Amino acid sequence: MMNLTASAQLRTLALQEVVDLAKQQSIASKQAVTQKKTNFWQYRSFLADYKPQLSLNGTIPGFTKSYIEVVQPDGSVSFQRVSNNNSTLNLSLSQSIALTGGTIYVQQQMQRFDDFARNNTRYNGIPFEIGLRQPLFRFNALKWDRKIQPLKYQEGNQQYLQSLEQVALDATGYYFDLLVAQVNLQIAEKNRSNNDTLYKIAGHKLELGKISQNDLLQLQMGLLTAQKDLASAQQSAAVASLKLKLYMGTRDERDLALEIPMDTREFAVNTQIALDEAFANRSAAVGFRRKLLEAERDVQFARKENGLNASLNATFGLSNQGPGPADVYISPQDREFVELQLTLPIMTWGRNKARTEVARANQEFAQQSVEQDKLTFEQEIFTQVTLLQMLQKQVKLTQLADNIAAERYQIAKERFILSDLSVTDLGIATQEKDIARRDYILALRDYWQSYYSLRLLTLYDFEKNEKISY
């Protein structure tokens, strides 16, 4: 029995505990949380673009003291010394129009001009102005962003769930790497102990003439091999333990003792439900829709930007000037501005058509890629469901084989002690025992990795029949 000091230095962990710890404190889980925060604030930034924007901008001061070029009435040039301050403040409230891609705004403006050379101060201002900036026949980025950005946000949220399930899968891999190493260590320790005992018994049998010198040498070789296997198993277990601790993000210096997760969860998995949930929950499924929309957007961009481009800028407001700030608000005058700018490509030597065709070809390629990805996606789900159901049976069979092999070895050992079994047959029983034990642990590893892989691929808990959420 383990003494109290050795027991205090051991930390016993089950698979579920390791998975939970990895989700809580591993670097990978913290990166997933950070990425989720980034995704959230990127989406908040996108939403803010569609809300009214209030801004204050200006130039205070705008001081100039220099000689400037002044054209005289007769066409000659004179350099005049100026010393002035031209300050401006503008308060603007703007709103983007997603339907049309334009911007409507209202603003107030105040300008102060100080002529220090002439000791004169004037004010010019716009008490009120409403304006519109509207692209015509052009690509509407706001409209497409409203379709694509929510998908990106949803994709990022689903990716967060996948990242945590990937942590669970990776933690399971590290768990079983250590568990296999510990089982190999237990086997190696047991074999060394058994071989040592059997070698001593064989020494007495040799004196009694019940076995040959060759049998004794064979047992001695078995003991040496067991000692070498033990040293190798100790090193492998130490390395696997360090890797698991590093992945979990723990600095606990206690040795880890892992439990064998024998309570394999046998449950039925409907392939169609798995496919439906995968397409409903996985970020890749959301990405399929996003990629098709982005390809369609790029085609629209190429078509719109290669044709007639026009922009309408229009403002209506009131303005005035005077020696004091209050004069700007006394009987202000109308202020109107309308401008229509346009660009119409006439001769481009096929450049515009080429750009459009490239965008269409890219769209076709995206559609083909998405179809291929969907087929691969479905195949992964089908394969994983089939594999999990097969491994549920495999675990039971290997567990039964492990029990039989262990019982058979015990019988063989007792028969050898009674001189009723050869050294060769005892060695065969020992090998079969070790192989059966390892096969059982490896079957458990394959099962649990398949279990967490299916959760990762579908983001669905088939035991509880509910979507995975955190």
Buried (B, 14 or more C-beta within 10 A) or exposed (E): EEEEEEEEEEBEBBBEBBBBBBBEEBEBBEEBEEBBEEBBEEBEEBEEEBEEBEEEEEEEEBEEEEEEEEEEEEEEEEEEEBEBBBBBBBBBBBEBBBEBBBBBBBBBBBBBBBBBEEEEBBBBBBBBBEBBBBBBEBBBEBBBBBBBBBBBBBBBBBBBBBBBBBBBBBBBBBBBBBBBBBBBBEBBBBBBEBBBEBBEBBEEBBEEEEBEEEBBEBBBEBBEBBBEBBEEBBEBBBEBBEBBBEBBBBEEEEBBBBBBBEEBEEEEBEBEBBBBBBBBBBBBBBBBBBBBBBBBBBBBBBBBBBBEBBBBBBBBBBBBBBEEEEBBEEEBEEBEEEEEEEEEEEEEEEEBEEBBEEBBEBBEEBBEBBEEBBEEBBEBBEEBBEBBBEBBEBBEEBBEBBEEBBEBBEEBBEBBBEEEBBBEEBBBBBEBBBBBBBBBBBBBBBBBBBBBBBBBBBBBBBEEEEEBEE
